[in-house]
């Protein structure tokens, strides 16, 4: 399950916060809206900076809140 998001903040040497927008559809009222999520991501092999567009993938739990790793950096 791959997702694309923007780097918001760097917490540690190996952890960043990623901002993801998800499009939701309400079929009953025929409305489209965005839902926003902040996800903690492990950065073992990559070194992104704030504002980079990255692609993340779900993995096994790495800590209590980290379940994603970076697969590639799309925008530098």
N, C-alpha and C positions, 0 to 999 in steps of 0.2 A: 504494500500500500504506500504509494509515493505521494508526497505533498510538496507544494512550493510555498515558501514564505520569505519574510524579510527579517534580518537580524535586528533585534531591538537593543540588546544589552549583553555584555559579557560578564558573567558572574564569577567564574573561577578560570583556571588554566584550561580545564576540559569541559566547561559548561557555558552555553549561551541560551538566551531567550529568543524564541522565534515567534513572529506575529503571522497568523494565518487567517485568511478570509474564506468562509464557506458559504456558498450560495444555497439558500433554502427556498422552498416553494410551498406556499399554503394553497392547496388545491381547492379548498372550500370557498375561499374569498378571492382566489386567482391573483395572489400577490407574491412577488419575489422580494426577498430581503437577504442581507448578509449577516452572518453570525461570525463573531470574532473570537479567536482562541489564542492563548499564549502557551507555548509548549517549550519545555526544557529539552535541549538537544546536546548530545555528547560530541565533542570536537577532538577526537584522538588523532586523526590523520590530516585534517584540514585546519587552516587558521583564518577564518572569516573575520571581517571587521564590521562595525556597525553600518547598516544600510545595504549590505550585500543581499542579493537575491539568491537563495539556496534551495536545493532539492533534498528532502529528508525521507528516510524510510524507517518503518517501525521494526524494532528488534525485540529481543528478550529484555526483561527489566534489568537496567544497569544500576539503578538505585531506587529509592522510594518513588520519585517522580519522573525520572529519566527513562524513557522507552524508545527514543529515536536517535538515529545517527545521521550524519551528513553523507550523502552519496556524491554530490558534486556542487560546485559553486557556479551559478549561471551568470552572474553579473559581478564585475569587480569594481 
